[in-house]
Amino acid sequence: MRILASDGIEKSAAAALAAQGHEVVQEFYQPEELAEKVKEFDVLVVRSATKVRKPIIDAAASAGRLKLIIRGGVGIDNIDHVYAEEKGIKVMNTPRASSDSVAELALAHMFSVARFINIAGHTMRVGQWEKKAYKGIELSGRTIGIIGYGRIGQALGRRAQALGMKVVAYDIYKIPELENENMRYVEMDELYAVSDFISLHTPSIDGKPLINADTIAKMKDGVIIINTSRGNNLDEQALLDALNSGKVYGAGLDVFSEEPSKNEALLAHPRVSCTPHIGASTSEAQKRIGAEIVDIIAKFFA
């Protein structure tokens, strides 16, 4: 098979695919060029940078060669997956591979905001010693509301409970066996009302923000918001307003409505901890994603 990995692929996965006789091309193309190039491949592997929209799918379907699109990661909202399936192109992802790495980054942002690690480190690097300015809060004894209690949400929930936090979770699909004295499912309004931290772990839903001015108004004063899911799940202007008013204590952000983000007011805010969409960027996660991609291709064309 000819495989196009438009956002790159882990070295061991590329080697494994080559050993199986496949040709792997690692090259990023802009949408117009990708629509032409994709006609030459049997498999398209993407991460978050490549957007596979209807014109690309139409081009691939017209050529008739592309049979499989794999998203190396959890969400598939950067692919018009329903349309692709209608055109006879299978869409799959690697949902298990990066759960722990994303959960750990969400937790890292929680610590960073709670203890001012991001801004305190910056001030030291410019020669300041602001010890009295950064009186933080502890995570233990706090309540975290997790919106989307799938693999990543559960991974974060386990870590939060280990730190002595209470977990309240909202999800369309509930697993009663996960509930205990420190974790329970709630409806969204209760989650907003009782949570000291709120972490988002849902796919993008129609491109509309889950967190906006109205939902922030329902939250506790001094809440900390973490987003490692999708940038458009959060209204950035509403968050910035709430940070400036003090309604929101701080925010940890790995994803943005536009990437690379140009929202300088948000990125430079002293109560924002930010990273450039690196949730799955660990050596371990990339190896797991690569291995899962190899397995998907082997089974699909068996």
N, C-alpha and C positions, 0 to 999 in steps of 0.2 A: 504494500500500500504506500501511497504518497501522503505524508502527513505534514500539514502546515501548522506550526506552533507560532502563532502570530505575536504572542507576548512572551516567547521563550519557554523553555522547559528544563527541568532539573537534569544535570549531566548524566546521572545514572539511568534516568528514564530514557533519555535520548540514546544512550549506549545500548540499553536493553532492547529498544525498538529496532535499532540498526542490526543488532545481533539476530533478530528474528527476520531480517531481510527487508525491513521497511526503510523507506527514505524519509528522513526527517529534515524539513526546511524550517529554520528559525529566522523569520523575517517579518517585521511589522510593516503593514501597508495602510495607507489612508483609505477611507471607505470606497472611493471611486476605483482606486487601483485594486483593492481587495476584491471587489465585485468581479473583476476580470481574472485575477489570479486564482480565486477559489475554484474556478472551473477546472483547474488542473489537478485537484487533490481529492482524495477519498475521505480524508478526515481533517477537520479544522479544530485545533485546540486553542482556547483563549483563556485569558484571565479577566481582569477588570478593565484593562485599557481598550481592548477591541470591542466595538459595539457591532453586533450582527443583526442588522435591521432588514426590513423586507426587501429593499433593492438588492442587497447581497444575497439573500436567500433566493430571490427570483432568478438571479444570474446563475447561481449554483444549480437550481432546479432545472433551468433551461438546458444546461450542459449535461445533466443527468449523472454526473460522476460522484459528487459529494453525498455520502451516506450517513455521516456521523459528525456532530458537533459536540465537543466536550468542554465544559467550563471547569477549569482547574480551580475549584473553590466551592463555596456553598451556594450563593444566590445565582440565579440564571436570568435576572431581570435585564442584563445587558444583551440578552438574546431574545428576539421575537420567537420564543420557543413554540408557542401554540401554532403560529403560522408555519414555522419550519416543519413541524410534525404533519401538518396538513399537506405540505409539499413532499412528504415522504422522506424527510431528513430527520433522523433520530437525534434528540438532544439529551445529554446526560451530564452529571456533575460529580464532584468528589466531596460529598457532604461530611464525611467522617474525618477527613485528613487534617483539617486545620482548626477543629473545634477547640482543642486545648490551647493552641497558640493565641487565638483571638480572645478566649476567656482570660488568659494571663495578661494580655495587653489591656483589656478592660479593667482588670484589677490593678494593674500598674498605674493607669490613669487615675483610678480612685485614690491610691496612695499619693500620687503626684499632686492632685488638687487638694486633698485633705491636709497635706503637710508642706505645701508650697515648694515642692522639690524643683519644679520647672523654673519658676521665677527666682527662687533663692539661689539656685545654681548660676543663673544668668547674672545676677547682681554681683556675685562673688568674682565672676570672670571679668567684670569691668571694674574691679577694685573696691567694691563696697562690702561692708560687713553689717548686714541689716538683721542682726539676731532678734531684736525686740519686735520687729515688724511682722514676723511670721509665726504667730501663735496658731497652731492648727487644731484639728480635731482627730479623735480616734475612730477607727472603724468598728471596733468591738462594741457590742451593745446597740449599734445602729440597725436600722431596717433598710434593706435594699429591695426596690421594686424592679423586677426583671420583666420587660415586655417582650414576649416571645420566648417560651420555655422549651425550646427544642434542644438539639445537641449542645450548642454553644451556651445557651441560657442555663442549661443544667450544669454544664462544666463550671460556669461562673458561680452558680448557686452552691455547688459543693464546696468551692473554695471560700465563699463568703461565710458559709456555716462553720467551716473549720476555724475561721477568724473570730467566731463568736457573734456573728451577725444574724439577724432574723431575715428570712426571705419571704417576700410575697411575690407571686408570679401571675401574669395574665397570659393565657394562650387559648386559642380556639379549641385545641385538642388537649384534654387534660389526662394525666396519668395518675390516678389516685394513689398508687403505690409510692409515689415520690413524696407525698405529704408526710410531715412529722411535726413534732412540737416546734421546730424552728423553720418550717417551710409549709406554706399553704397557698392555694390558688385563691385569687380574689377577682372581682370585677375591676374594670379600669379606674373608675372614679375612686374606689377605695384605695387602689394602689397609689394614685396621685396624692390622696389625703394623708397617708401614713408613712410614705417613704422618705428617708433621709437622702438616699441615693436612688437614682433611676437610670437603668441601663437598657439600651435598645438593642434587640437581637431579632428583628423581623425583616423580611424582604420589603422592598419598596412596593407600596400599594397605590397604583394609579398615579404615581409621582406626587402624591399629596403628603404633606408633612403630618406625622403623628403628633409631633410636639410643636405647638404653635402658641400664640398669645393666649388663646382661650384655655388650652390645657395647662399651660404654665400657671395661669391664675388659680387653677384647682389644686396646685401643689402646695406643700408646706413651705413656709418662708425658710430660706437658707438651704434649699435642696441642691444637691449636686447631680448634674446630668452627664451621662456618659454615652457616647455614640460611636460604636465600632461596626455598625450595620451598613446603612446606606445614607449618603449625604442628604438626599431629599426627604428623609424621614424627619428632619428637623428644620424648622424655620429659623435660619441663621439671624435674621434681623430681630425676630421676637426673642431669641436667646440673648443677643447682645443688649437689647433694651432691658431684659430682666437681670442681666449681670450688672448693668450700670445702676439699676434701681436698688439692687441688693436682694431682690426676690430670689434670685438664684445665687448661691454661694460661689459656685464655680462649675467648670465644665471640662470634660476630657474628650477630645475629638480626634478620631482617626480617619474620618470620612467627611466629605464636604459636598455641597451642592454643585460646585464646579471644581474640577481637578485638572491641573494644579490650582489650588485655591488662590484667589486674588483678594480675599476679604481681609485686608490688612488690619482693620479695626478689631476683628475677632481674633486673628492669629496673634496679635501683639497684646491682647488684653492680659493683664497680670494675673487674672484668675482663670485663665484657660491653659490647659495642658494639651498640646497638639502634636500629632505625628502624621506623616504623609502616606496614609493608607498602607500601613505595614502590618496589619493584623495577622496575616498568614506568613509573614516574612521571618520565619525561623528555619534553621537548617533542618530540624526534625520535620516540620510541617511540609516543607518543600519535597523532602524525600518521600514522605507518605503520599503527597499529592501525585508525584511522579509515578510511584509504584501503582497507585490506583488507576492512573491513566493507562499505564501499560496493561493492567488487568482488564480494564474496560474494553480496550481495543482487541485484545486477544479473545475475549469471550464474544464480542459482537461479531467478529469475522470468523469465528470457529466453524 
